[in-house]
Amino acid sequence: MNKPFAIALLVAGIVVLVFGINSYHSLASGVSRAVTGAPTDKAIWLIAGGAIASIVGFIGLTRSKI
């Protein structure tokens, strides 16, 4: 994986993760947690996708080219 792509993936992952955390603390997610005991699906997908993209980007940056 080339460095610019890994950096872009890491930055995009962090941005999506922040959006997911903000979505988790939103009013809709709070109502969903109160009624069903779980946050909205959107919040879960944003947090999971952001975390995965950030991890892949970080691994791409730290891994040495063979």
mmCIF file as gemmi writes it, N, C-alpha and C atoms, coordinates in Angstrom:
data_model
loop_
_atom_site.group_PDB
_atom_site.id
_atom_site.type_symbol
_atom_site.label_atom_id
_atom_site.label_alt_id
_atom_site.label_comp_id
_atom_site.label_asym_id
_atom_site.label_entity_id
_atom_site.label_seq_id
_atom_site.pdbx_PDB_ins_code
_atom_site.Cartn_x
_atom_site.Cartn_y
_atom_site.Cartn_z
_atom_site.occupancy
_atom_site.B_iso_or_equiv
_atom_site.pdbx_formal_charge
_atom_site.auth_seq_id
_atom_site.auth_asym_id
_atom_site.pdbx_PDB_model_num
ATOM 1 N N . MET Axp A 1 ? 0.854 -1.159 0 1 0 ? 1 A 1
ATOM 2 C CA . MET Axp A 1 ? 0 0 0 1 0 ? 1 A 1
ATOM 3 C C . MET Axp A 1 ? 0.909 1.234 0 1 0 ? 1 A 1
ATOM 4 N N . ASN Axp A 2 ? 0.618 2.174 -0.883 1 0 ? 2 A 1
ATOM 5 C CA . ASN Axp A 2 ? 1.468 3.354 -0.927 1 0 ? 2 A 1
ATOM 6 C C . ASN Axp A 2 ? 1.075 4.338 0.183 1 0 ? 2 A 1
ATOM 7 N N . LYS Axp A 3 ? 2.043 5.17 0.558 1 0 ? 3 A 1
ATOM 8 C CA . LYS Axp A 3 ? 1.878 6.062 1.709 1 0 ? 3 A 1
ATOM 9 C C . LYS Axp A 3 ? 0.724 7.067 1.548 1 0 ? 3 A 1
ATOM 10 N N . PRO Axp A 4 ? 0.577 7.738 0.394 1 0 ? 4 A 1
ATOM 11 C CA . PRO Axp A 4 ? -0.534 8.698 0.295 1 0 ? 4 A 1
ATOM 12 C C . PRO Axp A 4 ? -1.909 8.05 0.469 1 0 ? 4 A 1
ATOM 13 N N . PHE Axp A 5 ? -2.079 6.855 -0.056 1 0 ? 5 A 1
ATOM 14 C CA . PHE Axp A 5 ? -3.351 6.149 0.103 1 0 ? 5 A 1
ATOM 15 C C . PHE Axp A 5 ? -3.571 5.77 1.562 1 0 ? 5 A 1
ATOM 16 N N . ALA Axp A 6 ? -2.523 5.341 2.243 1 0 ? 6 A 1
ATOM 17 C CA . ALA Axp A 6 ? -2.638 4.977 3.655 1 0 ? 6 A 1
ATOM 18 C C . ALA Axp A 6 ? -2.968 6.201 4.502 1 0 ? 6 A 1
ATOM 19 N N . ILE Axp A 7 ? -2.355 7.328 4.201 1 0 ? 7 A 1
ATOM 20 C CA . ILE Axp A 7 ? -2.647 8.561 4.939 1 0 ? 7 A 1
ATOM 21 C C . ILE Axp A 7 ? -4.09 8.984 4.704 1 0 ? 7 A 1
ATOM 22 N N . ALA Axp A 8 ? -4.537 8.933 3.451 1 0 ? 8 A 1
ATOM 23 C CA . ALA Axp A 8 ? -5.918 9.306 3.128 1 0 ? 8 A 1
ATOM 24 C C . ALA Axp A 8 ? -6.907 8.38 3.84 1 0 ? 8 A 1
ATOM 25 N N . LEU Axp A 9 ? -6.599 7.097 3.881 1 0 ? 9 A 1
ATOM 26 C CA . LEU Axp A 9 ? -7.472 6.134 4.548 1 0 ? 9 A 1
ATOM 27 C C . LEU Axp A 9 ? -7.509 6.39 6.05 1 0 ? 9 A 1
ATOM 28 N N . LEU Axp A 10 ? -6.372 6.707 6.632 1 0 ? 10 A 1
ATOM 29 C CA . LEU Axp A 10 ? -6.308 7.002 8.057 1 0 ? 10 A 1
ATOM 30 C C . LEU Axp A 10 ? -7.103 8.258 8.391 1 0 ? 10 A 1
ATOM 31 N N . VAL Axp A 11 ? -6.923 9.31 7.607 1 0 ? 11 A 1
ATOM 32 C CA . VAL Axp A 11 ? -7.643 10.568 7.858 1 0 ? 11 A 1
ATOM 33 C C . VAL Axp A 11 ? -9.144 10.373 7.649 1 0 ? 11 A 1
ATOM 34 N N . ALA Axp A 12 ? -9.526 9.703 6.573 1 0 ? 12 A 1
ATOM 35 C CA . ALA Axp A 12 ? -10.95 9.459 6.313 1 0 ? 12 A 1
ATOM 36 C C . ALA Axp A 12 ? -11.555 8.598 7.422 1 0 ? 12 A 1
ATOM 37 N N . GLY Axp A 13 ? -10.813 7.621 7.886 1 0 ? 13 A 1
ATOM 38 C CA . GLY Axp A 13 ? -11.303 6.775 8.974 1 0 ? 13 A 1
ATOM 39 C C . GLY Axp A 13 ? -11.537 7.557 10.252 1 0 ? 13 A 1
ATOM 40 N N . ILE Axp A 14 ? -10.617 8.473 10.558 1 0 ? 14 A 1
ATOM 41 C CA . ILE Axp A 14 ? -10.781 9.299 11.756 1 0 ? 14 A 1
ATOM 42 C C . ILE Axp A 14 ? -11.99 10.216 11.615 1 0 ? 14 A 1
ATOM 43 N N . VAL Axp A 15 ? -12.184 10.803 10.435 1 0 ? 15 A 1
ATOM 44 C CA . VAL Axp A 15 ? -13.336 11.684 10.204 1 0 ? 15 A 1
ATOM 45 C C . VAL Axp A 15 ? -14.641 10.903 10.354 1 0 ? 15 A 1
ATOM 46 N N . VAL Axp A 16 ? -14.712 9.718 9.759 1 0 ? 16 A 1
ATOM 47 C CA . VAL Axp A 16 ? -15.927 8.898 9.858 1 0 ? 16 A 1
ATOM 48 C C . VAL Axp A 16 ? -16.152 8.457 11.301 1 0 ? 16 A 1
ATOM 49 N N . LEU Axp A 17 ? -15.086 8.162 12.008 1 0 ? 17 A 1
ATOM 50 C CA . LEU Axp A 17 ? -15.2 7.78 13.416 1 0 ? 17 A 1
ATOM 51 C C . LEU Axp A 17 ? -15.759 8.931 14.25 1 0 ? 17 A 1
ATOM 52 N N . VAL Axp A 18 ? -15.318 10.147 13.989 1 0 ? 18 A 1
ATOM 53 C CA . VAL Axp A 18 ? -15.847 11.315 14.7 1 0 ? 18 A 1
ATOM 54 C C . VAL Axp A 18 ? -17.331 11.501 14.389 1 0 ? 18 A 1
ATOM 55 N N . PHE Axp A 19 ? -17.712 11.348 13.112 1 0 ? 19 A 1
ATOM 56 C CA . PHE Axp A 19 ? -19.129 11.439 12.755 1 0 ? 19 A 1
ATOM 57 C C . PHE Axp A 19 ? -19.935 10.352 13.469 1 0 ? 19 A 1
ATOM 58 N N . GLY Axp A 20 ? -19.378 9.172 13.581 1 0 ? 20 A 1
ATOM 59 C CA . GLY Axp A 20 ? -20.064 8.083 14.273 1 0 ? 20 A 1
ATOM 60 C C . GLY Axp A 20 ? -20.261 8.36 15.749 1 0 ? 20 A 1
ATOM 61 N N . ILE Axp A 21 ? -19.24 8.92 16.375 1 0 ? 21 A 1
ATOM 62 C CA . ILE Axp A 21 ? -19.352 9.259 17.796 1 0 ? 21 A 1
ATOM 63 C C . ILE Axp A 21 ? -20.386 10.359 17.992 1 0 ? 21 A 1
ATOM 64 N N . ASN Axp A 22 ? -20.377 11.354 17.102 1 0 ? 22 A 1
ATOM 65 C CA . ASN Axp A 22 ? -21.389 12.414 17.192 1 0 ? 22 A 1
ATOM 66 C C . ASN Axp A 22 ? -22.788 11.849 16.964 1 0 ? 22 A 1
ATOM 67 N N . SER Axp A 23 ? -22.924 10.914 16.038 1 0 ? 23 A 1
ATOM 68 C CA . SER Axp A 23 ? -24.215 10.287 15.772 1 0 ? 23 A 1
ATOM 69 C C . SER Axp A 23 ? -24.664 9.449 16.968 1 0 ? 23 A 1
ATOM 70 N N . TYR Axp A 24 ? -23.723 8.824 17.641 1 0 ? 24 A 1
ATOM 71 C CA . TYR Axp A 24 ? -24.035 8.014 18.817 1 0 ? 24 A 1
ATOM 72 C C . TYR Axp A 24 ? -24.628 8.877 19.929 1 0 ? 24 A 1
ATOM 73 N N . HIS Axp A 25 ? -24.156 10.116 20.036 1 0 ? 25 A 1
ATOM 74 C CA . HIS Axp A 25 ? -24.63 11.018 21.092 1 0 ? 25 A 1
ATOM 75 C C . HIS Axp A 25 ? -25.785 11.909 20.637 1 0 ? 25 A 1
ATOM 76 N N . SER Axp A 26 ? -26.377 11.605 19.486 1 0 ? 26 A 1
ATOM 77 C CA . SER Axp A 26 ? -27.475 12.425 18.981 1 0 ? 26 A 1
ATOM 78 C C . SER Axp A 26 ? -28.777 12.093 19.696 1 0 ? 26 A 1
ATOM 79 N N . LEU Axp A 27 ? -29.773 12.936 19.471 1 0 ? 27 A 1
ATOM 80 C CA . LEU Axp A 27 ? -31.08 12.738 20.091 1 0 ? 27 A 1
ATOM 81 C C . LEU Axp A 27 ? -31.738 11.443 19.598 1 0 ? 27 A 1
ATOM 82 N N . ALA Axp A 28 ? -31.647 11.178 18.296 1 0 ? 28 A 1
ATOM 83 C CA . ALA Axp A 28 ? -32.268 9.971 17.738 1 0 ? 28 A 1
ATOM 84 C C . ALA Axp A 28 ? -31.643 8.714 18.332 1 0 ? 28 A 1
ATOM 85 N N . SER Axp A 29 ? -30.344 8.726 18.488 1 0 ? 29 A 1
ATOM 86 C CA . SER Axp A 29 ? -29.684 7.564 19.067 1 0 ? 29 A 1
ATOM 87 C C . SER Axp A 29 ? -30.034 7.427 20.552 1 0 ? 29 A 1
ATOM 88 N N . GLY Axp A 30 ? -30.2 8.548 21.23 1 0 ? 30 A 1
ATOM 89 C CA . GLY Axp A 30 ? -30.601 8.503 22.634 1 0 ? 30 A 1
ATOM 90 C C . GLY Axp A 30 ? -31.99 7.917 22.803 1 0 ? 30 A 1
ATOM 91 N N . VAL Axp A 31 ? -32.907 8.306 21.924 1 0 ? 31 A 1
ATOM 92 C CA . VAL Axp A 31 ? -34.257 7.743 21.969 1 0 ? 31 A 1
ATOM 93 C C . VAL Axp A 31 ? -34.216 6.25 21.656 1 0 ? 31 A 1
ATOM 94 N N . SER Axp A 32 ? -33.422 5.886 20.663 1 0 ? 32 A 1
ATOM 95 C CA . SER Axp A 32 ? -33.293 4.474 20.299 1 0 ? 32 A 1
ATOM 96 C C . SER Axp A 32 ? -32.724 3.658 21.461 1 0 ? 32 A 1
ATOM 97 N N . ARG Axp A 33 ? -31.724 4.214 22.147 1 0 ? 33 A 1
ATOM 98 C CA . ARG Axp A 33 ? -31.149 3.514 23.306 1 0 ? 33 A 1
ATOM 99 C C . ARG Axp A 33 ? -32.168 3.381 24.425 1 0 ? 33 A 1
ATOM 100 N N . ALA Axp A 34 ? -33.008 4.403 24.601 1 0 ? 34 A 1
ATOM 101 C CA . ALA Axp A 34 ? -34.013 4.353 25.666 1 0 ? 34 A 1
ATOM 102 C C . ALA Axp A 34 ? -35.095 3.325 25.363 1 0 ? 34 A 1
ATOM 103 N N . VAL Axp A 35 ? -35.455 3.194 24.085 1 0 ? 35 A 1
ATOM 104 C CA . VAL Axp A 35 ? -36.545 2.29 23.715 1 0 ? 35 A 1
ATOM 105 C C . VAL Axp A 35 ? -36.051 0.859 23.527 1 0 ? 35 A 1
ATOM 106 N N . THR Axp A 36 ? -34.982 0.692 22.765 1 0 ? 36 A 1
ATOM 107 C CA . THR Axp A 36 ? -34.526 -0.656 22.418 1 0 ? 36 A 1
ATOM 108 C C . THR Axp A 36 ? -33.302 -1.116 23.198 1 0 ? 36 A 1
ATOM 109 N N . GLY Axp A 37 ? -32.607 -0.175 23.825 1 0 ? 37 A 1
ATOM 110 C CA . GLY Axp A 37 ? -31.387 -0.539 24.544 1 0 ? 37 A 1
ATOM 111 C C . GLY Axp A 37 ? -30.154 -0.534 23.671 1 0 ? 37 A 1
ATOM 112 N N . ALA Axp A 38 ? -30.293 -0.149 22.406 1 0 ? 38 A 1
ATOM 113 C CA . ALA Axp A 38 ? -29.154 -0.123 21.482 1 0 ? 38 A 1
ATOM 114 C C . ALA Axp A 38 ? -29.183 1.184 20.691 1 0 ? 38 A 1
ATOM 115 N N . PRO Axp A 39 ? -28.014 1.707 20.332 1 0 ? 39 A 1
ATOM 116 C CA . PRO Axp A 39 ? -27.989 2.92 19.513 1 0 ? 39 A 1
ATOM 117 C C . PRO Axp A 39 ? -28.476 2.633 18.091 1 0 ? 39 A 1
ATOM 118 N N . THR Axp A 40 ? -28.615 3.679 17.291 1 0 ? 40 A 1
ATOM 119 C CA . THR Axp A 40 ? -29.089 3.494 15.92 1 0 ? 40 A 1
ATOM 120 C C . THR Axp A 40 ? -28.069 2.715 15.091 1 0 ? 40 A 1
ATOM 121 N N . ASP Axp A 41 ? -28.564 2.074 14.04 1 0 ? 41 A 1
ATOM 122 C CA . ASP Axp A 41 ? -27.679 1.317 13.153 1 0 ? 41 A 1
ATOM 123 C C . ASP Axp A 41 ? -26.664 2.228 12.472 1 0 ? 41 A 1
ATOM 124 N N . LYS Axp A 42 ? -27.081 3.443 12.14 1 0 ? 42 A 1
ATOM 125 C CA . LYS Axp A 42 ? -26.176 4.386 11.486 1 0 ? 42 A 1
ATOM 126 C C . LYS Axp A 42 ? -24.963 4.667 12.366 1 0 ? 42 A 1
ATOM 127 N N . ALA Axp A 43 ? -25.188 4.897 13.645 1 0 ? 43 A 1
ATOM 128 C CA . ALA Axp A 43 ? -24.094 5.183 14.565 1 0 ? 43 A 1
ATOM 129 C C . ALA Axp A 43 ? -23.137 3.997 14.655 1 0 ? 43 A 1
ATOM 130 N N . ILE Axp A 44 ? -23.697 2.81 14.734 1 0 ? 44 A 1
ATOM 131 C CA . ILE Axp A 44 ? -22.858 1.606 14.835 1 0 ? 44 A 1
ATOM 132 C C . ILE Axp A 44 ? -22.018 1.424 13.58 1 0 ? 44 A 1
ATOM 133 N N . TRP Axp A 45 ? -22.632 1.586 12.406 1 0 ? 45 A 1
ATOM 134 C CA . TRP Axp A 45 ? -21.898 1.412 11.147 1 0 ? 45 A 1
ATOM 135 C C . TRP Axp A 45 ? -20.822 2.473 10.967 1 0 ? 45 A 1
ATOM 136 N N . LEU Axp A 46 ? -21.116 3.709 11.347 1 0 ? 46 A 1
ATOM 137 C CA . LEU Axp A 46 ? -20.113 4.761 11.215 1 0 ? 46 A 1
ATOM 138 C C . LEU Axp A 46 ? -18.925 4.51 12.138 1 0 ? 46 A 1
ATOM 139 N N . ILE Axp A 47 ? -19.184 4.109 13.356 1 0 ? 47 A 1
ATOM 140 C CA . ILE Axp A 47 ? -18.093 3.841 14.298 1 0 ? 47 A 1
ATOM 141 C C . ILE Axp A 47 ? -17.272 2.644 13.836 1 0 ? 47 A 1
ATOM 142 N N . ALA Axp A 48 ? -17.94 1.575 13.421 1 0 ? 48 A 1
ATOM 143 C CA . ALA Axp A 48 ? -17.215 0.378 12.967 1 0 ? 48 A 1
ATOM 144 C C . ALA Axp A 48 ? -16.422 0.668 11.697 1 0 ? 48 A 1
ATOM 145 N N . GLY Axp A 49 ? -17.04 1.346 10.74 1 0 ? 49 A 1
ATOM 146 C CA . GLY Axp A 49 ? -16.343 1.657 9.49 1 0 ? 49 A 1
ATOM 147 C C . GLY Axp A 49 ? -15.164 2.583 9.707 1 0 ? 49 A 1
ATOM 148 N N . GLY Axp A 50 ? -15.334 3.592 10.552 1 0 ? 50 A 1
ATOM 149 C CA . GLY Axp A 50 ? -14.242 4.507 10.852 1 0 ? 50 A 1
ATOM 150 C C . GLY Axp A 50 ? -13.094 3.825 11.564 1 0 ? 50 A 1
ATOM 151 N N . ALA Axp A 51 ? -13.427 2.939 12.485 1 0 ? 51 A 1
ATOM 152 C CA . ALA Axp A 51 ? -12.376 2.214 13.202 1 0 ? 51 A 1
ATOM 153 C C . ALA Axp A 51 ? -11.605 1.299 12.264 1 0 ? 51 A 1
ATOM 154 N N . ILE Axp A 52 ? -12.304 0.591 11.404 1 0 ? 52 A 1
ATOM 155 C CA . ILE Axp A 52 ? -11.638 -0.32 10.467 1 0 ? 52 A 1
ATOM 156 C C . ILE Axp A 52 ? -10.763 0.453 9.488 1 0 ? 52 A 1
ATOM 157 N N . ALA Axp A 53 ? -11.291 1.548 8.932 1 0 ? 53 A 1
ATOM 158 C CA . ALA Axp A 53 ? -10.507 2.344 7.989 1 0 ? 53 A 1
ATOM 159 C C . ALA Axp A 53 ? -9.278 2.945 8.665 1 0 ? 53 A 1
ATOM 160 N N . SER Axp A 54 ? -9.422 3.397 9.898 1 0 ? 54 A 1
ATOM 161 C CA . SER Axp A 54 ? -8.286 3.959 10.627 1 0 ? 54 A 1
ATOM 162 C C . SER Axp A 54 ? -7.219 2.909 10.898 1 0 ? 54 A 1
ATOM 163 N N . ILE Axp A 55 ? -7.644 1.724 11.279 1 0 ? 55 A 1
ATOM 164 C CA . ILE Axp A 55 ? -6.685 0.648 11.555 1 0 ? 55 A 1
ATOM 165 C C . ILE Axp A 55 ? -5.953 0.245 10.289 1 0 ? 55 A 1
ATOM 166 N N . VAL Axp A 56 ? -6.677 0.088 9.191 1 0 ? 56 A 1
ATOM 167 C CA . VAL Axp A 56 ? -6.041 -0.294 7.922 1 0 ? 56 A 1
ATOM 168 C C . VAL Axp A 56 ? -5.081 0.794 7.464 1 0 ? 56 A 1
ATOM 169 N N . GLY Axp A 57 ? -5.473 2.054 7.592 1 0 ? 57 A 1
ATOM 170 C CA . GLY Axp A 57 ? -4.582 3.152 7.224 1 0 ? 57 A 1
ATOM 171 C C . GLY Axp A 57 ? -3.342 3.193 8.093 1 0 ? 57 A 1
ATOM 172 N N . PHE Axp A 58 ? -3.491 2.972 9.381 1 0 ? 58 A 1
ATOM 173 C CA . PHE Axp A 58 ? -2.347 2.964 10.289 1 0 ? 58 A 1
ATOM 174 C C . PHE Axp A 58 ? -1.401 1.814 9.975 1 0 ? 58 A 1
ATOM 175 N N . ILE Axp A 59 ? -1.969 0.643 9.719 1 0 ? 59 A 1
ATOM 176 C CA . ILE Axp A 59 ? -1.13 -0.505 9.357 1 0 ? 59 A 1
ATOM 177 C C . ILE Axp A 59 ? -0.403 -0.241 8.046 1 0 ? 59 A 1
ATOM 178 N N . GLY Axp A 60 ? -1.094 0.397 7.098 1 0 ? 60 A 1
ATOM 179 C CA . GLY Axp A 60 ? -0.459 0.745 5.826 1 0 ? 60 A 1
ATOM 180 C C . GLY Axp A 60 ? 0.7 1.702 5.99 1 0 ? 60 A 1
ATOM 181 N N . LEU Axp A 61 ? 0.611 2.586 6.967 1 0 ? 61 A 1
ATOM 182 C CA . LEU Axp A 61 ? 1.7 3.534 7.215 1 0 ? 61 A 1
ATOM 183 C C . LEU Axp A 61 ? 2.881 2.893 7.942 1 0 ? 61 A 1
ATOM 184 N N . THR Axp A 62 ? 2.598 2.002 8.862 1 0 ? 62 A 1
ATOM 185 C CA . THR Axp A 62 ? 3.667 1.434 9.679 1 0 ? 62 A 1
ATOM 186 C C . THR Axp A 62 ? 4.328 0.225 9.065 1 0 ? 62 A 1
ATOM 187 N N . ARG Axp A 63 ? 3.674 -0.403 8.127 1 0 ? 63 A 1
ATOM 188 C CA . ARG Axp A 63 ? 4.228 -1.608 7.521 1 0 ? 63 A 1
ATOM 189 C C . ARG Axp A 63 ? 5.308 -1.253 6.5 1 0 ? 63 A 1
ATOM 190 N N . SER Axp A 64 ? 6.419 -1.937 6.568 1 0 ? 64 A 1
ATOM 191 C CA . SER Axp A 64 ? 7.504 -1.658 5.649 1 0 ? 64 A 1
ATOM 192 C C . SER Axp A 64 ? 7.24 -2.35 4.316 1 0 ? 64 A 1
ATOM 193 N N . LYS Axp A 65 ? 7.693 -1.702 3.26 1 0 ? 65 A 1
ATOM 194 C CA . LYS Axp A 65 ? 7.501 -2.265 1.919 1 0 ? 65 A 1
ATOM 195 C C . LYS Axp A 65 ? 8.506 -3.391 1.692 1 0 ? 65 A 1
ATOM 196 N N . ILE Axp A 66 ? 8.008 -4.484 1.17 1 0 ? 66 A 1
ATOM 197 C CA . ILE Axp A 66 ? 8.888 -5.641 0.921 1 0 ? 66 A 1
ATOM 198 C C . ILE Axp A 66 ? 9.295 -5.648 -0.527 1 0 ? 66 A 1
